[in-house]
Amino acid sequence: MQRILSYIISPIFIIFFCIYLLIFHVLQVLALRFGGYNAHKKVVDLLNWFLLQNLKLIGCSAHATYSENLPENRSLILVANHQSMYDIIGIIWFMRKYHVKFVSKIELGKGIPSISYNLKHGGSVLINRKDNKQAISALINFGKKLEKNKWSACIFPEGTRSRDGKLKPFAVGGLTTLLKYMPNALIVPIAIKGTGNLHKYGQFPMGIGHRLHWHVLPSFDATGMLPEDAIKKVEGMINDAIA
């Protein structure tokens, strides 16, 4: 019965999702052209609020809890597990005051209204996974820019989404580069629960009636730590939180 209901209401959810992307794509272009970075960021934040509210159409809710008050004048490296595109939407909204930027594959830099534009013009970095030299160079420049502006980075060290909610092994490469070029950044683990249920039936229909949760875990300073030890610590913290 739940799946039948999902087939009925999922098209409504998808229509509104697409409408928001199209409307806010235009607003992003105007905001960046006439208001610069800060105006553009406010539009992006508002877009992601609307996308979270859109979850109510399929009976889902989105919540965040914070283990501490994080500093706003210091760069952060957010490290999260990955289950769904909505992981990013929640992080943008719930962590909006930390100016979070993402490491994304280069294919997402074109063709998707709002999302591609923000990735290209909002401070995130697009890397070519088939070109190791380009990826490393882009990450270096990305880390330097974030350190200079006291913005924050978000990485998903599993590499790809986990469909069953269980953690995949964390890769250390991206964090190694960011730690080197963002030496003053705090590492902030984020345990995400429930977003994978949005795709319990695949891409369509949507999973309905789920509670999505972003748990911002205690931060730590990785100064003096090997990147391998830092990523292992993060992996353990997230795994404990979602178990």
CORNOR-V441049 format. One record per residue. RES is the residue in one small letter. D_LAST is the distance of its C-alpha to the last C-alpha in Angstrom with 2 decimals. Layout:
res->RES d_last->D_LAST
res->RES d_last->D_LAST
This chain:
res->m d_last->28.70
res->q d_last->25.73
res->r d_last->26.30
res->i d_last->30.00
res->l d_last->29.42
res->s d_last->27.26
res->y d_last->30.22
res->i d_last->32.45
res->i d_last->30.65
res->s d_last->28.99
res->p d_last->32.41
res->i d_last->32.96
res->f d_last->29.67
res->i d_last->30.59
res->i d_last->34.17
res->f d_last->33.26
res->f d_last->30.70
res->c d_last->33.55
res->i d_last->36.05
res->y d_last->34.03
res->l d_last->33.75
res->l d_last->37.50
res->i d_last->38.60
res->f d_last->36.54
res->h d_last->37.62
res->v d_last->41.16
res->l d_last->40.21
res->q d_last->38.45
res->v d_last->41.58
res->l d_last->43.82
res->a d_last->41.70
res->l d_last->41.52
res->r d_last->45.22
res->f d_last->46.56
res->g d_last->44.02
res->g d_last->42.34
res->y d_last->38.82
res->n d_last->38.11
res->a d_last->39.35
res->h d_last->37.41
res->k d_last->34.14
res->k d_last->34.75
res->v d_last->35.29
res->v d_last->32.08
res->d d_last->30.11
res->l d_last->31.87
res->l d_last->31.19
res->n d_last->27.44
res->w d_last->27.79
res->f d_last->29.70
res->l d_last->27.17
res->l d_last->24.42
res->q d_last->26.95
res->n d_last->27.64
res->l d_last->24.26
res->k d_last->25.91
res->l d_last->28.19
res->i d_last->25.43
res->g d_last->24.03
res->c d_last->21.02
res->s d_last->20.35
res->a d_last->19.04
res->h d_last->17.98
res->a d_last->17.22
res->t d_last->16.56
res->y d_last->17.92
res->s d_last->17.38
res->e d_last->21.00
res->n d_last->24.19
res->l d_last->24.47
res->p d_last->28.01
res->e d_last->29.82
res->n d_last->32.43
res->r d_last->30.25
res->s d_last->28.55
res->l d_last->24.77
res->i d_last->22.73
res->l d_last->19.65
res->v d_last->17.02
res->a d_last->14.44
res->n d_last->12.36
res->h d_last->14.59
res->q d_last->14.55
res->s d_last->17.83
res->m d_last->21.06
res->y d_last->20.00
res->d d_last->17.61
res->i d_last->20.96
res->i d_last->22.67
res->g d_last->20.25
res->i d_last->20.43
res->i d_last->24.21
res->w d_last->24.62
res->f d_last->22.20
res->m d_last->23.18
res->r d_last->26.75
res->k d_last->28.59
res->y d_last->27.32
res->h d_last->29.04
res->v d_last->26.14
res->k d_last->27.37
res->f d_last->25.67
res->v d_last->26.12
res->s d_last->26.87
res->k d_last->28.58
res->i d_last->32.29
res->e d_last->32.46
res->l d_last->30.91
res->g d_last->33.81
res->k d_last->36.15
res->g d_last->36.49
res->i d_last->33.85
res->p d_last->35.43
res->s d_last->34.02
res->i d_last->31.06
res->s d_last->33.32
res->y d_last->35.69
res->n d_last->33.12
res->l d_last->31.73
res->k d_last->35.32
res->h d_last->36.70
res->g d_last->33.95
res->g d_last->33.24
res->s d_last->30.48
res->v d_last->31.15
res->l d_last->31.63
res->i d_last->31.38
res->n d_last->32.82
res->r d_last->30.40
res->k d_last->33.49
res->d d_last->35.41
res->n d_last->33.85
res->k d_last->36.75
res->q d_last->36.37
res->a d_last->32.62
res->i d_last->33.06
res->s d_last->36.07
res->a d_last->34.34
res->l d_last->31.33
res->i d_last->33.84
res->n d_last->35.77
res->f d_last->32.64
res->g d_last->31.47
res->k d_last->35.01
res->k d_last->35.33
res->l d_last->32.13
res->e d_last->33.12
res->k d_last->36.59
res->n d_last->35.58
res->k d_last->32.64
res->w d_last->30.43
res->s d_last->26.77
res->a d_last->25.14
res->c d_last->21.91
res->i d_last->20.65
res->f d_last->18.01
res->p d_last->17.98
res->e d_last->16.45
res->g d_last->19.93
res->t d_last->19.35
res->r d_last->17.07
res->s d_last->14.14
res->r d_last->15.22
res->d d_last->12.36
res->g d_last->9.56
res->k d_last->8.50
res->l d_last->9.67
res->k d_last->13.29
res->p d_last->15.06
res->f d_last->16.19
res->a d_last->19.99
res->v d_last->21.86
res->g d_last->25.10
res->g d_last->24.79
res->l d_last->23.43
res->t d_last->26.26
res->t d_last->28.88
res->l d_last->27.60
res->l d_last->27.40
res->k d_last->30.95
res->y d_last->32.40
res->m d_last->30.38
res->p d_last->30.87
res->n d_last->30.59
res->a d_last->27.30
res->l d_last->24.24
res->i d_last->20.88
res->v d_last->18.42
res->p d_last->14.76
res->i d_last->13.50
res->a d_last->10.01
res->i d_last->11.03
res->k d_last->9.67
res->g d_last->12.05
res->t d_last->14.77
res->g d_last->14.41
res->n d_last->15.48
res->l d_last->18.77
res->h d_last->19.62
res->k d_last->18.57
res->y d_last->22.28
res->g d_last->22.92
res->q d_last->24.94
res->f d_last->26.83
res->p d_last->26.54
res->m d_last->23.79
res->g d_last->20.91
res->i d_last->21.91
res->g d_last->20.75
res->h d_last->17.26
res->r d_last->15.85
res->l d_last->14.94
res->h d_last->13.41
res->w d_last->13.98
res->h d_last->12.70
res->v d_last->15.20
res->l d_last->14.06
res->p d_last->16.89
res->s d_last->19.32
res->f d_last->21.08
res->d d_last->24.39
res->a d_last->24.37
res->t d_last->28.10
res->g d_last->29.05
res->m d_last->25.76
res->l d_last->25.80
res->p d_last->23.92
res->e d_last->22.09
res->d d_last->20.89
res->a d_last->19.98
res->i d_last->17.87
res->k d_last->16.16
res->k d_last->15.43
res->v d_last->14.10
res->e d_last->11.87
res->g d_last->10.41
res->m d_last->10.11
res->i d_last->8.44
res->n d_last->5.91
res->d d_last->5.31
res->a d_last->5.71
res->i d_last->3.81
res->a d_last->0.00
